[in-house]
């Protein structure tokens, strides 16, 4: 029974790894485009960051599944690459959030209505 249990865990890990690979492929296109929109609000970028962070957290679990002994190393290498991309997406969203937060603060300090 232990063998089949291990096999199941590996299959789950591999299936989830593939899902993440597909998701990351979409996000790599969508996130930079979204972050570069001039009209982006702090709330929108915060929401985007939360979604990315959920992906990062879920992916940690996937990495544990595919880094088990006996599983083809290709999977753990792929997981390593995807982890870097997740991390990059998260950092990009965080940086944009900080920019917007600073701008919001600056604007509320500076903007006095012209009379």
Secondary structure, 3 states (H helix, E strand, C coil): CHHHHHHHHHHHHHHHHHHHHHHHHHHHHHHHHHHCCCCCCHHHHHHHHHHHHHHHHHHHHHHHHHCCCCCCHHHHHHHHHHHHHHHHHHHHHHHHHHHHHHHHHHHHHHCCCCC
